[in-house]
Amino acid sequence: AIFIPPDYIAEYFSSSPYVMLIMMLFVSLPVYVCATASIPIAVVLMAKGVSAGAVFVFLMAGPATNVSSIVVVKNILGQKTMYHYLFLISSTAIVFGFILDSFITIVPPALLSFSHVHAADGYGSLFLTILFLLILINAYVYKHKGEVPRATDGDKDFDGSQDRLSIEVDGMTCSHCKESVKSAVYSCGGVESTSVDLLTGQVIVIGNGLDENAIKDKIKSKGFTLK
């Protein structure tokens, strides 16, 4: 974002808005991007010259598809359903991206006559920049240093007479991923409690008569991989 010049993508990687829509579709389909993480990426893409419609394609197709989810859909629902799924996501994203680009092309000229240009002394932008940097620093400190290691929920409930499993899961990036893993674990029989560490990927499962293979299969069916 810092080293790429503004409008670089639009100038060198797209000869028309239609090409840009298709380009963003092929970028977003195989790559996993959760709904939360896709927002700042979309902002950077727009800053580098990608049209709003193409960014919409990325925001819609990115979180909805990735290699893992495509494989899961194919294995569970079949190859035909997988093709229908990809076609529906792709066509809907392209159509609404085109509509958004057309809307933005038409509306701004109509609004220009009502806009006013105001001189700015730059202090407001400086204040917002400092505030944003403080928020980023606070988030970094809280994530990497502010969390004190503590006993997990599973450790609290473990009395020695129960089964205890420790599974390392790869691919969790947000709270939604964490809840997906939890729901997968709780869907298995014998599970009494579970805890998921988003940073390390460790999943602790407490219960009676736990089937480790079944739990791992349930987690993998959600699109995650095991370390």
C-alpha positions as CSV (number, residue, x, y, z in Angstrom):
1,A,0.0,0.0,0.0
2,I,2.9,2.4,0.8
3,F,5.2,1.6,-2.1
4,I,2.7,1.1,-4.9
5,P,1.9,4.4,-6.6
6,P,-1.7,5.6,-6.8
7,D,-3.6,4.4,-9.9
8,Y,-0.8,1.9,-10.6
9,I,-3.2,-1.1,-10.8
10,A,-5.7,0.7,-13.0
11,E,-3.0,2.0,-15.3
12,Y,-1.0,-1.2,-15.9
13,F,-3.4,-4.0,-15.1
14,S,-6.7,-3.0,-16.6
15,S,-7.6,-1.7,-20.1
16,S,-11.3,-1.4,-19.3
17,P,-13.6,-1.7,-16.2
18,Y,-14.9,-5.0,-17.5
19,V,-11.4,-6.5,-17.5
20,M,-10.9,-5.2,-13.9
21,L,-14.1,-6.9,-12.8
22,I,-12.9,-10.2,-14.2
23,M,-9.4,-9.7,-12.8
24,M,-10.7,-9.2,-9.3
25,L,-13.0,-12.2,-9.6
26,F,-10.1,-14.5,-10.5
27,V,-8.0,-13.1,-7.6
28,S,-10.7,-13.5,-5.0
29,L,-12.1,-16.9,-5.9
30,P,-9.1,-19.1,-4.8
31,V,-7.8,-16.9,-1.9
32,Y,-9.3,-17.1,1.6
33,V,-10.2,-13.6,2.9
34,C,-12.6,-13.4,5.8
35,A,-15.3,-10.7,5.8
36,T,-13.5,-8.6,8.5
37,A,-10.0,-8.7,6.9
38,S,-11.4,-7.9,3.4
39,I,-12.4,-4.4,4.3
40,P,-8.9,-2.8,4.7
41,I,-7.7,-4.7,1.6
42,A,-10.6,-3.2,-0.3
43,V,-9.8,0.3,0.8
44,V,-6.2,-0.2,-0.3
45,L,-7.3,-1.5,-3.7
46,M,-9.5,1.6,-4.2
47,A,-6.7,3.8,-3.3
48,K,-4.5,2.2,-5.9
49,G,-7.0,2.8,-8.7
50,V,-9.3,-0.3,-8.6
51,S,-12.9,0.7,-9.4
52,A,-15.7,0.5,-6.7
53,G,-17.4,-2.2,-8.7
54,A,-14.3,-4.4,-8.9
55,V,-13.7,-3.9,-5.2
56,F,-17.3,-5.0,-4.6
57,V,-16.5,-8.2,-6.6
58,F,-13.6,-8.8,-4.3
59,L,-15.7,-8.2,-1.2
60,M,-18.4,-10.5,-2.3
61,A,-16.5,-13.4,-3.9
62,G,-13.5,-13.3,-1.5
63,P,-15.2,-14.3,1.8
64,A,-17.7,-16.6,0.0
65,T,-15.1,-18.8,-1.8
66,N,-11.7,-20.2,-1.3
67,V,-9.9,-23.4,-2.2
68,S,-10.9,-25.1,1.1
69,S,-14.6,-24.2,0.9
70,I,-14.7,-25.3,-2.8
71,V,-13.2,-28.7,-1.9
72,V,-15.7,-29.1,1.0
73,V,-18.7,-28.2,-1.2
74,K,-17.5,-30.7,-3.8
75,N,-16.9,-33.5,-1.3
76,I,-20.2,-33.0,0.5
77,L,-22.7,-31.8,-2.1
78,G,-21.1,-33.0,-5.3
79,Q,-19.2,-31.6,-8.3
80,K,-22.4,-30.4,-10.0
81,T,-23.5,-28.4,-7.0
82,M,-20.0,-26.9,-6.7
83,Y,-20.2,-25.6,-10.3
84,H,-23.6,-24.1,-9.6
85,Y,-22.2,-22.5,-6.4
86,L,-19.3,-20.9,-8.1
87,F,-21.4,-19.8,-11.1
88,L,-23.9,-18.1,-8.8
89,I,-21.3,-16.3,-6.7
90,S,-19.3,-15.2,-9.8
91,S,-22.2,-14.0,-11.9
92,T,-23.9,-12.2,-9.0
93,A,-20.7,-10.4,-8.1
94,I,-19.9,-9.4,-11.7
95,V,-23.5,-8.1,-12.3
96,F,-23.7,-6.0,-9.2
97,G,-20.1,-4.8,-9.6
98,F,-21.1,-3.5,-13.1
99,I,-24.2,-1.9,-11.7
100,L,-22.2,-0.2,-9.0
101,D,-19.6,1.1,-11.5
102,S,-22.4,2.4,-13.7
103,F,-24.1,4.1,-10.8
104,I,-20.9,5.9,-9.6
105,T,-20.2,7.0,-13.2
106,I,-23.6,8.6,-13.5
107,V,-24.2,10.1,-10.1
108,P,-21.0,12.2,-9.3
109,P,-21.4,14.6,-12.2
110,A,-24.9,15.4,-11.0
111,L,-23.6,16.1,-7.5
112,L,-20.6,18.3,-8.5
113,S,-22.8,21.3,-9.0
114,F,-23.9,21.2,-5.4
115,S,-20.4,20.7,-3.9
116,H,-18.2,23.4,-2.4
117,V,-14.5,23.5,-2.0
118,H,-13.2,24.5,1.3
119,A,-9.7,25.4,2.2
120,A,-8.1,23.1,4.7
121,D,-5.2,23.9,7.0
122,G,-4.1,20.3,7.4
123,Y,-4.5,20.1,11.1
124,G,-7.7,17.9,10.8
125,S,-5.9,15.4,8.6
126,L,-2.9,15.3,11.0
127,F,-5.2,14.7,14.0
128,L,-7.0,11.9,12.3
129,T,-3.7,10.3,11.2
130,I,-2.3,10.4,14.7
131,L,-5.6,9.0,16.1
132,F,-5.6,6.2,13.6
133,L,-1.9,5.3,14.4
134,L,-2.8,5.2,18.1
135,I,-5.7,2.8,17.4
136,L,-3.4,0.5,15.4
137,I,-0.7,0.5,18.1
138,N,-3.3,-0.2,20.8
139,A,-4.7,-3.1,18.8
140,Y,-1.2,-4.5,18.2
141,V,-0.2,-4.3,21.9
142,Y,-3.5,-5.8,23.0
143,K,-3.2,-8.7,20.6
144,H,0.4,-9.6,21.1
145,K,1.3,-8.4,24.6
146,G,-1.9,-7.5,26.5
147,E,-3.3,-11.0,26.7
148,V,-2.1,-12.7,29.8
149,P,-2.0,-16.5,29.5
150,R,-4.8,-18.1,31.5
151,A,-6.4,-21.4,32.0
152,T,-8.8,-22.3,29.2
153,D,-12.4,-23.2,29.8
154,G,-11.5,-26.8,29.1
155,D,-8.8,-26.8,31.7
156,K,-11.2,-25.4,34.3
157,D,-13.7,-28.2,33.7
158,F,-11.1,-31.0,33.6
159,D,-11.2,-33.1,36.7
160,G,-9.0,-36.0,35.7
161,S,-11.7,-38.6,35.1
162,Q,-12.6,-37.2,31.6
163,D,-11.1,-37.4,28.2
164,R,-9.0,-34.5,27.1
165,L,-7.9,-33.8,23.5
166,S,-5.6,-31.1,22.2
167,I,-5.9,-30.4,18.5
168,E,-3.9,-27.8,16.5
169,V,-6.0,-26.1,13.8
170,D,-4.6,-24.1,11.0
171,G,-6.5,-21.4,9.0
172,M,-8.4,-19.6,11.8
173,T,-8.2,-15.8,11.2
174,C,-11.1,-14.2,13.0
175,S,-13.8,-14.7,15.6
176,H,-16.1,-16.2,13.1
177,C,-13.6,-18.9,12.3
178,K,-13.3,-19.6,16.1
179,E,-17.0,-20.0,16.5
180,S,-17.1,-22.3,13.4
181,V,-14.5,-24.6,15.0
182,K,-16.4,-24.6,18.3
183,S,-19.7,-25.5,16.6
184,A,-18.0,-28.3,14.7
185,V,-16.5,-29.7,18.0
186,Y,-19.8,-29.5,19.9
187,S,-21.6,-31.3,17.1
188,C,-19.7,-34.5,18.1
189,G,-20.9,-36.8,20.8
190,G,-19.5,-36.8,24.3
191,V,-18.1,-33.2,24.2
192,E,-18.8,-31.3,27.4
193,S,-16.6,-28.2,26.9
194,T,-14.1,-26.8,24.5
195,S,-11.9,-23.8,24.1
196,V,-10.2,-22.3,21.1
197,D,-7.1,-20.2,21.1
198,L,-7.2,-18.0,18.0
199,L,-3.6,-17.0,18.2
200,T,-2.0,-20.4,18.5
201,G,-4.7,-22.5,16.8
202,Q,-4.9,-24.8,19.8
203,V,-8.3,-26.5,20.5
204,I,-8.9,-28.1,23.8
205,V,-11.8,-30.6,24.1
206,I,-13.1,-32.1,27.3
207,G,-15.7,-34.9,27.5
208,N,-16.4,-38.6,27.9
209,G,-16.0,-41.1,25.1
210,L,-14.5,-38.6,22.7
211,D,-13.9,-39.8,19.1
212,E,-10.8,-37.9,18.1
213,N,-11.0,-38.8,14.4
214,A,-14.7,-37.7,14.2
215,I,-13.9,-34.4,15.8
216,K,-11.0,-33.8,13.4
217,D,-13.2,-34.7,10.5
218,K,-15.8,-32.2,11.6
219,I,-13.3,-29.5,11.9
220,K,-11.9,-30.3,8.4
221,S,-15.4,-30.3,7.0
222,K,-15.6,-26.6,7.9
223,G,-12.7,-25.8,5.6
224,F,-9.8,-25.8,8.1
225,T,-6.6,-27.9,8.1
226,L,-4.9,-29.6,11.0
227,K,-1.2,-29.0,11.9
